[in-house]
Every structure is written in structure tokens, then in C-alpha cells.
């Protein structure tokens, strides 16, 4: 999976949820969407890109979702 494409997709999801005035709900919505609709290898690749640090270009809601809801986003082995 191409990490850059997944970052773009995650940013689009976050942009949708960014319209919610409740930031907690926006972060949870972003995480929930990724967890429900992305296959495990997509989530694994996105988390690896996040873990690599640096300028990954992720929307702040994506960063918050990956940080605050990581346990639910980790693929089950």
C-alpha cells in the first residue's frame, strides 16, 4: 500500500469530520471511519507512516485519531 495515498485518504476523512464543532467527536469519527472501513494492512501502513515521524503531512485530526484511538486501529494479528 502506498503510504502517501493513504495519508491523502485519511486527510479527506478528517476534513469531513472537521466540520463537527465538537473536536472530540471529530477525532472519534475519524478513528471510527478508519477502523470500520479500512482493511488491516491499510491501517498498518498508515500507522507505520505515523510512527516514522517527520513531516508525514497528516491532518491534525488524523494525528489525534492515531494517537488517542491507536488500540482500536491496530490490526489484530
N, C-alpha and C positions, 0 to 999 in steps of 0.2 A: 504494500500500500504506500502511496506517495504521501508523506507527512505534510507537505505543503498544501496539497489538495484537501487533506483532512482538516488542517488549520483553517483554510478558507471556508469549508463547510461548517465547522464549529463556530466560526465568527458570524456566519449568516444566521445560525440558530440563535446565538447570543444577541444579535441585532434585533431579531424578532422579540425576544423576551425583554430587551432593554426598554421597551415601551411601557412595561409594567412599573408603576411608581413605587412599588414595594420591592426594594433591592433583594431582600431575602427570597421572595417569591421568584424573582427573575433568575437568581442563581440556581435555585432549586429546579425551576422549569428547564433551564439549560442542561443541567446534570441529568434530569429525568428523561429528557428527549434523547440525549446521547446514550443513556443506559438502555432505554427501551428499543431504539430504532437502529443502533449501530451494532454490527456484529463484533464479537470479541477481538478479532485481530485489528479492527479499525480503532477500537478503544485502546488496545495495547500500543499501537503505533502513535496515537495522539499522546498518550501518557509518556511514552519514551521521548517524544519531541519536547514535551514539557520538562521532563527530567534532565534533558540535555542542557537546559538553561539557555542563556544568551538571548538574543533577540528573535524569539520564535514568532512574533507577530500576532499573538493571541489577544483577542478582545478581553478586557478586564473581567467580564462575566465568565468567560471560559476559564480563565486563570482561577477565579474564585470557585467555580464549579469543580475543577480538578483538585483543588486544594481541600475544599470543605466536604466534598462528597466522594473522595477518592475510593473509599472502601466499597461503595456501591458500583463504581465504574471499573474496578479491577476485574479482568476476566477470570472466571473460575477455572482452575486447572483440572 
